[in-house]
Amino acid sequence: MDTLDAINLLSDHVIGFMIAVGKAVKPAMPKGGQLALSEVVVQDRFAAAFPRDR
């Protein structure tokens, strides 16, 4: 099973990401600590009610 099948991604949708590239204008803010896993992980998928046409 590939990722698209695992999340029921529609055929006219794509998965993408962006990466920031460059120099810092000012120093980064201090880290605020670790968040609970339940606050940062979202386990969801597209509804299976949409038929896949690919």
N, C-alpha and C positions, 0 to 999 in steps of 0.2 A: 504494500500500500504506500503510495507516495503522499507527500504533504498535502497536495491539492485534494486528494480523496479524503484524507483524514479530517479536513475542516470543511468539506463540502463547498469548496470555492467555486463560484459561478464561472462559466467559461469566458465571460467578458470582463473578468476581474484579474488583476495581477498582484503579486506580492512584491513590494519594493522597499528599499531602505536608503538612507542618506548618511553621508559621513562628512563631518565638518573638517575642513582643512584650512590651515592658516596659522598666524602667530597670535598670541594672546595680547589684547590691548591693555589688560591689567591682570594682576594675579587672581587666581581662582579663589572663590569664597571657601572658607573652611567646610569640611564635610560635616553634615548634620547628624551622623550616626546611622546605624543600620535599621532599615524598616522591616517589619514583619513580612514574611513570605506572602501571607494572605493579602497584604496591602499592595504588593507589586506584581503578583502573578494573576492574570485573568485567564481562566480556562473557559473558552467559549468557541463556538463554531457557527458557521452560517446554517440557517434552518434547513433541515432536510426536505421541507415542503417545496423548495425551489428545485425543479428538475434540472439536471445537468444536461446540457446540450452539446457537450464536446466529446 
